[in-house]
Amino acid sequence: MLELLEELAAVTAGGKPCAVATIVRASGSVPRPVGTSMLISGTGIIHGSLSGGCVEAAVVAVAEEVLADGRPRRESFGYSDTDAFAVGLSCGGTLDVLTAPVFPGAVPAAPAAGAPCALIRRIDDGAEPGPVFIADPAGTAATAARLLAAHGPALGMMLGTDPARAAARLAPLLAAGRTGVVELGGGPRIRPGGAECDAGAVLFLESRLAPPRLVLIGANDFSAALARQGRMLGYHVGICDARPAFTTPDRFPAAHEVHVQWPDAYLRAEADTGRLDARTVVCVLSHDAKFDVPVLAEALRRDFAYVGAMGSRRTHDSRLASLRAAGLTGAELAKLHSPIGLDIGAATPEETAVSVFAEIVAARSGAAASGQPLRAVSGPIHPVNRLHAS
């Protein structure tokens, strides 16, 4: 639902409720990750999709029922071998979809584009006064104590009980930017009349981290193409080069930041201030050993998602020798993707950007990604554990 906050505010501004359908569980081969949402208004306005066409009509029908009686519904959509006309996913996976009403005045203010935030909703049959919106998960919810200090009363109202146990479960998930179902299990819950009942609450947590960082070293046409590709894929793009004549913002309009600085000093400063994390991608495209070797040594000693360097095989061999001489270990050198990119026959900077990002996506997906044409491999095309939710 986080990706639809602006649309929700606009649709409910007229005083009428709408319905939001959210994928809360997924298994098998599915096209969209858990947390994906779709908005349906009573006047026929629709924003977003859950499957690319397989189940949307059925979800709209459920939303109409939700809007009619104000009660949330949870439906499961999967593939039917026995009924060719059954509603479901032709890809063979299963989606659990929660469709709930959203009333005017209950929509949290939309954060700035790309700002980290989180939303906690209760999705079992328990009474839910409203979702708990967390504007700064890293600051106010990184630990259970911080979460309780900032949002304990709202969580307690949602659960109808002491929120300490829920906070202990939620805090590490919030810190990691996770999205998914949190089952709290049974326990005492006090109804308004004073009677105890089972508190087996089921929460749905949606998290959005700040955009991952794409650091491009070298101010050239390849950096410009990678900056455009990276921005389209949701990265915060920074370009760094020590040559001021080449490193100007007007040459790289797709970059969020352009820095004239020695690359290794820039990377070190960014990492030391906490702006880089385990999702960071570093591409060294400068073709100059006096820049390449120091910045690669800095990058390979850190826990980044991907470190790649452009150059011929001869350049790569020379670069490895220099990095070994600088004291890098075999394990650190094994993290280097060089020559950069996948072999797809790329020639232009734009084609090279496709090659490089194909390798980046494969590296992020881990061992589950083969890098082979899909027709040459078997198994689910969209396994749940390979979908990037944040």
Secondary structure, DSSP 8 states (H G I E B T S, - for coil): -GGGHHHHHHHHTTS--EEEEEEEEEESB-SS-TT-EEEEETTS-EE--SSSSSSHHHHHHHHHHHHHH---EEEEEE--SS-TTSSS-TTS-EEEEEEEEE-TT-S----STT--EEEEEE-SSS-----EEES-HHHHSSSHHHHHHHHHHHHHHHHTS-THHHHHHHHHHHHTT--EEEEEE--EEE-TTS-EEE--EEEEEEEE----EEEEES-SHHHHHHHHHHHHTT-EEEEEES-TTT--GGG-TT-SEEEES-HHHHHHHHHHTT---TT-EEEE----HHHHHHHHHHHHTS--SEEEE---HHHHHHHHHHHHHTT--HHHHTTEE-S-S--S---SHHHHHHHHHHHHHHHHHGGG---S-GGG--S-SSBGGG----
